[in-house]
Amino acid sequence: MGRELLQATASGLGRALGAAAVAALALAPVPAAAQSGNFGLELNNLEDIDGGCRLTFLANNATGVALEQTSYEVVVFDEAGTVAQRLILEFGRLPEDKTKVVQFLLDRSCTRISRLLLNDVEECIGTDGAQLPYCLDALVTSSRVDVQFGA
């Protein structure tokens, strides 16, 4: 009988410790890297300037994580829908919950652009220097102009 009591006590102790561990994990703070929100890129405006086209983007970092360096590979399609140019657009540092306006100048008129394809993430680096998935996994694109923009 003493042996059965010892086994029952050990079994009950194991269940109690397991339940305590699950409760502790549920109450533990979530690390910043596990936060989720979205990373918004909006093509806000196109403006013809001296034979070129100025692209204005709004970048909104609502991921909950500060980004030290962000850049994207973007493909420009001409008015016929043919790939015309490949660019690396650098958005730079984007603090947590920050919206930033970034402008780029292309060497073609705006009327010669039919679509911008966000092809890939070139850089998405956190403040600790680590490559992060947020710039693509949490990406939401939009356009306020007649040029299609997205992934």
C-alpha positions as CSV (number, residue, x, y, z in Angstrom):
1,M,0.0,0.0,0.0
2,G,2.9,2.4,0.7
3,R,4.3,1.8,-2.7
4,E,0.9,2.5,-4.4
5,L,0.6,5.8,-2.4
6,L,4.1,6.8,-3.5
7,Q,3.2,6.1,-7.2
8,A,0.0,8.0,-6.9
9,T,1.8,10.9,-5.2
10,A,4.5,11.0,-7.9
11,S,1.9,10.8,-10.6
12,G,-0.2,13.6,-9.1
13,L,3.0,15.7,-8.6
14,G,3.9,15.1,-12.3
15,R,0.4,16.3,-13.4
16,A,0.6,19.3,-11.1
17,L,4.1,20.3,-12.4
18,G,2.9,19.9,-16.0
19,A,-0.1,22.1,-15.4
20,A,2.1,24.7,-13.7
21,A,4.5,24.7,-16.7
22,V,1.6,25.2,-19.1
23,A,0.2,28.1,-16.9
24,A,3.6,29.7,-16.8
25,L,4.0,29.6,-20.6
26,A,0.6,31.1,-21.0
27,L,1.5,34.0,-18.8
28,A,5.0,34.6,-20.2
29,P,5.5,37.7,-22.3
30,V,5.6,37.2,-26.1
31,P,9.0,38.2,-27.5
32,A,9.0,41.1,-29.9
33,A,10.0,38.9,-32.8
34,A,6.7,37.0,-32.4
35,Q,4.6,40.1,-32.7
36,S,2.4,40.3,-35.8
37,G,0.8,43.2,-37.6
38,N,1.3,44.3,-41.1
39,F,3.8,46.1,-43.2
40,G,2.0,48.4,-45.6
41,L,3.5,49.8,-48.8
42,E,1.2,52.2,-50.7
43,L,2.1,53.6,-54.2
44,N,0.7,57.0,-53.3
45,N,1.6,59.2,-56.3
46,L,3.3,59.4,-59.7
47,E,4.6,62.7,-61.0
48,D,6.3,63.5,-64.3
49,I,9.5,65.5,-63.7
50,D,12.0,66.5,-66.4
51,G,11.4,63.4,-68.5
52,G,11.4,61.1,-65.5
53,C,8.7,59.8,-63.1
54,R,8.8,60.5,-59.4
55,L,7.2,57.6,-57.4
56,T,5.9,58.4,-54.0
57,F,5.4,55.6,-51.5
58,L,4.0,55.5,-48.0
59,A,5.7,52.8,-45.9
60,N,3.8,51.9,-42.7
61,N,5.6,49.6,-40.2
62,A,2.8,48.2,-38.0
63,T,4.6,44.9,-37.4
64,G,5.4,45.8,-33.8
65,V,9.1,45.4,-34.6
66,A,11.6,48.2,-35.4
67,L,13.3,47.6,-38.8
68,E,16.8,49.0,-39.2
69,Q,17.0,48.5,-43.0
70,T,14.4,47.7,-45.6
71,S,14.6,47.4,-49.3
72,Y,12.7,45.7,-52.1
73,E,13.3,44.5,-55.6
74,V,10.7,46.1,-57.9
75,V,10.1,45.3,-61.5
76,V,8.7,48.1,-63.8
77,F,6.4,47.1,-66.7
78,D,6.1,49.4,-69.7
79,E,2.8,50.5,-71.3
80,A,2.7,47.3,-73.4
81,G,3.0,45.2,-70.2
82,T,6.7,44.1,-71.0
83,V,9.3,44.1,-68.3
84,A,11.3,47.3,-68.7
85,Q,13.4,47.7,-65.7
86,R,14.5,46.1,-62.4
87,L,15.1,48.3,-59.4
88,I,16.1,48.0,-55.8
89,L,14.1,50.5,-53.7
90,E,15.6,51.3,-50.3
91,F,13.2,52.4,-47.7
92,G,15.8,52.5,-44.9
93,R,15.0,52.5,-41.2
94,L,11.4,52.1,-40.2
95,P,10.7,52.4,-36.4
96,E,7.9,50.4,-34.9
97,D,4.4,52.0,-35.6
98,K,5.9,54.6,-38.0
99,T,4.7,55.8,-41.4
100,K,7.4,57.2,-43.7
101,V,7.1,58.9,-47.1
102,V,9.8,57.8,-49.6
103,Q,10.3,59.0,-53.1
104,F,12.2,57.5,-56.1
105,L,12.9,59.0,-59.5
106,L,12.7,56.7,-62.6
107,D,14.3,57.6,-65.9
108,R,11.0,57.2,-67.9
109,S,7.8,59.2,-68.0
110,C,5.0,58.0,-65.8
111,T,2.8,57.3,-68.9
112,R,5.3,54.6,-69.8
113,I,4.6,52.6,-66.6
114,S,1.7,50.2,-66.5
115,R,2.6,48.1,-63.5
116,L,5.1,47.8,-60.6
117,L,5.7,44.3,-59.3
118,L,7.2,43.9,-55.9
119,N,9.3,41.0,-56.8
120,D,11.2,40.2,-53.6
121,V,12.6,41.5,-50.4
122,E,16.2,42.6,-50.7
123,E,16.7,43.5,-47.0
124,C,14.6,43.3,-43.9
125,I,16.9,43.7,-41.0
126,G,15.9,44.3,-37.3
127,T,17.7,46.4,-34.8
128,D,19.7,43.4,-33.6
129,G,21.1,42.9,-37.2
130,A,19.0,39.7,-37.8
131,Q,17.2,39.2,-41.1
132,L,13.4,39.2,-40.4
133,P,10.4,37.8,-42.3
134,Y,8.1,40.8,-41.7
135,C,8.8,42.7,-44.9
136,L,7.3,39.9,-47.0
137,D,5.2,37.8,-44.7
138,A,3.3,40.8,-43.3
139,L,3.3,42.8,-46.5
140,V,0.1,44.6,-47.6
141,T,0.4,46.6,-50.9
142,S,-2.0,49.2,-52.3
143,S,-2.1,51.9,-55.0
144,R,-3.8,55.3,-55.1
145,V,-2.9,55.8,-58.8
146,D,-3.9,54.1,-62.0
147,V,-0.7,52.0,-62.0
148,Q,-1.1,48.5,-60.6
149,F,1.3,47.8,-57.6
150,G,1.7,44.6,-55.7
151,A,3.4,41.3,-55.1
